[in-house]
């Protein structure tokens, strides 16, 4: 583990309570997901699985819905954030994560927060969420809470 005090820490001790609440909320969401998945599976077994044609239509409909939502969400975000520029003391991994930010409908030197989470592979998105430093000395976040919420809801 790392030191919880000083400049080496990215969070304060009092924030541990928030982390525990987020963990409990994640457990509740997981339980709701499992219950909904069980009901959906039973419904699909009764109404869809008996026909190959219905299974194909189900796959096509799900693919179109997921693709449409994944493309439209960054368009709805419609806000560009400046890329971090003062990276002299950053590691190569952190610099590579900045290079992976997606400039979806943004000018050069800017990135779309939601597109950077959706259009990159899952491994890079997780690294961006957990390993990015705060951008600059003004404590500006690399990903805002609103962008994270917008990404979380359909994910």
N, C-alpha and C positions, 0 to 999 in steps of 0.2 A: 504494500500500500504506500501511498504517498503522504506527505505531511498535510494536515488539515488546516494549517495556519500559514501565514505568509503569502508570498506571491506565487508559490508552487500550486496553490489550491485554486480551482475554478469555482468553488462554492463555499458558502459559510456553514458552520455547524448547525445553525437554526434551520437551514434548508433540508436537513435530513428528515425532518418531520414531513415536509412536502414530498420527498422521495418515497417515504413509507405510504403516504396517502395515494400517490400515483401507483404504487405497487398493488395496493388493495383495490383501487379502481380497475387496474388491469386484470386482476383476478375475477372481479365481478363481470367485467365485459367478456372475459373468456368463458365464464359459466353461462352467460346469456347466449353467446355464440354457439356453445355446444348444444344447448337446448333447442335453439332455432335450427341448427344443422340436423338434429335428430328428426324434428318435425318435417323439415324440407325433404330429407331422405325418404321418409315414409310416404309423403305426398308424391314424390317422383316415382317411387316403386309402383304405386297404384295407377298413376296417370301417364307416365312417359316411357318407362323402361320396357314396356311390352312391344314397342314398335320401333324399328330401326329408323324409319322416316321421322318420327317424333324426336328421337335422340339427336339426329342430325340437325333438325330445326332448332332444338334447344341449344346446341353448341354454337350454331350460327348467330342466334339471338344474343346469347351471352357474350360472344366475341365482339359483336357490333356495339353492345352497350358499354362494355369495359373500354374498348378503344375510343369510343366517343367521349366518355367521361374523362379518360386520361388526357385527351387532347384539348378538351374544352376548359378543364380546370385552370391550367396556366393562362389561358386567354382571359378568363374571368379575373384572375389575380391582377393582371394588367398594371403591375408596379415593378419598376426596375430598381435594383439596389446596386450601389457602387461596389466593385470588387475591391478587396483589400489590396493596398499598394505598398504599405510599409512592411515588407516581409524580410527584412535583412536578417533578423534573428530566428526566422522560422526554419523548421526542418524541411528536408526535401519532400517528405510525405505530405506535410501541410501545404507546400507550394504546389504539389501535384493535385491536391484536393481543390485548390483555387482554380487550377487549370480545368478541372472537371465541371466547374459551374457552368450552367447552360444559359446562354444569352438569348433565350426565346423571346422574340419581338422587342429586344432591347438594343440600345446603342453599344458601340464598342466600349469596353471597360465597365460594363454593367451586366447584371445577371438577373434572371427571374427566379425567385426563391422556390416557388412551387414546381416549376419546370426542372430545376436542379435536383429536386427530390424524385420526381416522376420519371424523367427521361434518362437518368443515369441508372446503371445497374445497382441492384440492392446493396451489394458490398460497398460500393463507393458512397451511396446515400447514408448508410450507417456510419461509415468513417467520417463523413462530413458532419453528421449530427453529433458525434461523440469526440472528435479530435480537432475540431476547428477552435482556434483561439478567438477571443473577442476581437472584432475588427477595429483596431485603433485604441487610443487612450480614452475616448469618449464613451466607452462601454456600449457601443452599438452592436447589436446582435447580428450574427451572420444569417440566421433564420429567425424571423419574427414569430411570435406566438400565434398570430392569425394565420400565417402561412403553414405552420405546423398543424394547426387545427384543420385547415382546409385539406391538407394532405392526409391527415389521420382519418377523417370521416369516411371516405370511400375505400381507403386502404384496408 
